[in-house]
């Protein structure tokens, strides 16, 4: 069955190609390949991006794109039966589907929960234990607060009704350190347009680097977000103590970013940091903000001092430039 010429012309125009015989032939080839791969993947949506690529160095793999592409008929049926028998495949396919969706929509590549874990620990897990880590990490635009989830001891210096959101700003107080309005959108407008990128830092794991224009000294970079929980709830290195400047810097909660958060959770500790954490009132809430303390150029790493005992509490060493130079 031949494709509708009008549909073909629309596809070519949508791709920005010139509508000629060569490009029509190329498109038909792509469509044929797409139908072949659709048959190979079958009902396993998300499988395509999990199939290993062909090796250019001549080294053979048991499974590769070339091997899978040559499957047909009974071979595809056997392939699907093997996939069905493996309990690990469905969680992997869900992760693959999420990744594919980000490509189709030209969106930012999502983060998955396994990326925040120690690879040595992940490798020891059974397939059943590993399945929850295949889920997409929850990126949030506001801190998560569930008062019914925890017992909340009242802070010693708290002056208002309790329980209450620990980051709440009384209506009688100034609502924003950046403007004099009662309601504002400074939390969005104060942030840089160019978002940083997540990187792999040798010896440290993941980190964050500037992507584009220089972040200048004193610039607000982003808010540290996560789940707001009572003090001493977590001790796994993913929580940050939240203090209230209006209560003589009394700690009132933790911000826990292992299960949900944003890119700030990836900022590495350094004894000679390029940024610092600072509690500010912005747009009606007390917030834990990350601020540049020096100019950070394109591709410069964003680091912050997390305190002397931050790494010791996790049983880790500091691999910042300052500490490495003394080894």
N, C-alpha and C positions, 0 to 999 in steps of 0.2 A: 504494500500500500504506500503510495507516494504522499509526501507531506504537502500540506496546503501551501502553494507558492506565496500567498499573501503573508501567511504566518512566518515562512522562512525569511521573507523580505523584512518583516518587522523585527525578527530576531537579529538579523545582520545589522539593521539600523541601530538597534538597541546596544549592540556591541561596538558601535562606532566604526564598523568595517565598510569598505567600499563594496557595493552590490555588484559583484562580477562572478564569472564562472569559477575562478580559483577559490574565492571565499565561500561560495555556495557549496563547493565540493568539500572544503575543510569543515564547514558546519555540519554537513551530512555525516562526515567521519566522526565528529565529536558526538553527534546524536547516537550513532551506532555504538560507539564506545560506552556512552552513558547507559544505553539499554542493556548492554552486556554486563556492566558492573551492577546494575540494578538487579539483574537476575542472579548474579553471584551472591550479592548481599541478602537478597530475599527479604524476610521480615525483620532482619537484624539491622534496624535503622541506627546509624552511627558507626557501623562496622568499617566502612570504607576507609576512614582516616586512621584506623588502627592496623591496617594491613601494612607490613614492613615494605619499604621501597626496594627496588632492585639494587643490588650492589654493583657499583662501578668498578670495584677492584678485582672482580672475577671470583670472589669468595662466594660459595653457594650457601643459600639458606634453605632450611626445610620449608619455610613459608615465605613467599615474597609476592610482590605485585605480579610478576611474570608467571609464577606458578599458579596463582589464583585465577589469572585471566584465561589460562588455558583450560580451566575446568569447564565441563559441560555435562548435561544430562545426569547420569548416575553419579558422576563425580561431584556435582553440585549438591545432589541429595545427600551423599555421604558427608560432605563438608558441613551441611546444615545440621545433620544428626549429631556430629561431633560437637558442634557449637551448642546445641540444645542440651547435651549431656554435661556441659561444663557450667557450674553455678556461677563462675566468675565472669562469664561472657556478658550477661545482661547488665551488671553494673558498669562494665567497661563500655558497652554500647551506649548507655545513658550518658557517660562522660563524652564519648565520641560525638553523640548527637548534639550535645551542648556546644562542643567545639565547632562542629560544622555550622550550626546556626549562627555563630559569631562571624564566620567567614561569609555566609550568604548575605548577612545584614551589614557587612563591613563595620562590625562593632569591635570593641576592645576584646581581646582574647580573654576568656574567663579564667578565674583561678579555681583550682580544685583543692579540697581539704587535705589531700595527701602532700601537697606542696609545702605545707607548714610543718611537716613532721620530720623527724630524724630518719634518713633513709635506712640506717642500720636497724632501727626499731621496726620500721615498716616491713623490711625484708623478712622479719621473723614471724609476721602475722600469717594466720591461715587465711584462705580465701574468704571464709565467712566473716572473720574479724576485719578483713581489709575492705569489705564491701562499703561500709559507711564512709570511708575516706575517698570513695570514688565520686561522691556527690559534689556539686558546685558549691564553692565557698560563698557565704552570704555577704555581699557588699552592701553596706547600709549608708544612708545619707543623714541619719539622726541616731543618737545613742538609744539603745533598747533598755527600757526600764519596766520591770514587772514586779510591782510591790507585793503581789500575792505569792510570788515564787520563793521568797526568802523571809527569814525573821530579821527585822531591821532594828538594831539597837540605836537609841537616840544619841547623837553626838553630844558631848558634854556642853559645848557652847551654843548649841542650836537654840534659837530664840523664838521659833515659830511652831505652828502645829506640826505634829509628827504622827504617822509617817508622811513624808513629803519627798518629792523628787530631790535628790541631793544637789542637783544643779539649778534648782529653781531660784529665780530672782524675785524678791518681794516687789509688788507693784509700786510701792512708795520709793524704791531705789531707782537710780539711773539704770536704764535697760541695756545700754550699749556703750562700751569704751571708745567706739569709733565714731559715734554720732550722738546727737542730742534728741533724736526722735524716740517716741514711745514704741513704735513698731517700725522695723526696718528690715532690709534684706542684705545687710552688711556681710552676713556669713557667706553669701554667695559672691558678692561683688569684691570682697577683700582678697579673694584667692587668685593666684596667677592663672592666666589662660592656658599656658603650656603645662600639661600634666607630666610628671616625671615617669620614668620607666623602671620596671622591676628588672634587676640584673642578678647574675651569679657572681659573687665575690669570692675569690680563691681563699680558702681557709676559713671563711665566715658564713658561707651559704648564700642565701638571697640577700639583696640589698636594694638601694634606691639611688638612681642617678638622674641628674637634670637632663631634660630632653628639649633642647631648643634654647630660648633666650635665657640669659644669666639671671639667677635669683639674686637680688641685691640685699645687702646687709639691712636688717630690720624688717624685711618683707615677711608677711604672714604666708605660710606655705599651705597649711591644711589643719584640720582638726583631728585629733586622735579619737577615734570612735570605737565603740564596742558595746558590750552589755554592761550596764551599771549594776554592780552587786555590792553587798556589804563588805566592810573591811575584813581581811583575813579569810576570805572565802576561797581564794585560789593562791597556790604557791608554786606554779609550774613555769614561771617566767613569762606568761602571756598577760599578766595584769599590771596595771599602773595605778599607783595610789593617787586619789584625787583630793586636793586640799581646797579649802575655802579661804581666800584672802580676807573676807569680811568676818571670819571667825578666828582671827589670829593664826591663820594657816593650819587650822585643825583638819586632819584627814577625816573625810566623811564617807568615802566609798572607794571602790576599785572600779577601774574600767578594764573589762576583760575582753580581749580581742582574738582569742583562739577560734571561736565558733563564728564570729561575725566581726566586721570592721571595715577598714579601708587600707590604702597603700601605706599609711603611716606606720602600721604595725611591722612593716618590713625594714624600717630604718634601723641601721646597725648602731650599736654602742661604740663610742670612741672617747678616748681620754683627751683628744684634741678635736672636739666636734666642730661641725660647720653650722649647726643649728641647735636650738634649745627648746624645751617644753616650757610653756608659760600659761597659767590660768588667766583667762580674760572673760569679761562680760561682753558677749556679742549677740545681737538680735534676741535679747530677752532671756538668755541662758548663760550660766557660767560654763566655760568650755576649756578643754585642755588643747591649747594651740601649739603648733610647731612653727618656730620663727627662725629665719636665717640670722646668724650672728656674724657672718662675713659674706662677701660676694661668693656665690657658687656658680661657676661657669658651666656651659654645656658639657655634659659627660662627667661633671664633678659629682662625687658621692655625697649624698645627704646623710650626715651622721649626727648623733646627739648623745650627750652624757646621760646615762641611765642610773648613775650612782655607783659607788665603789662596790657594793655588795650584790649588784644586779647579776653579774655572771657567776660570782662565787655561789650564789644561791641555786644556780642551775648546774653547778659542778663543771663549769667551762672556764677556759682561759680567754683573755682579751687578745685579739689579733689585729688591733688597730696599728697604724703606722708608728705611733709613739712606743707602744709596748714591743712591737717587733724589732725596733731599732735597738732595744736594750737587751735582746736575747743573744 
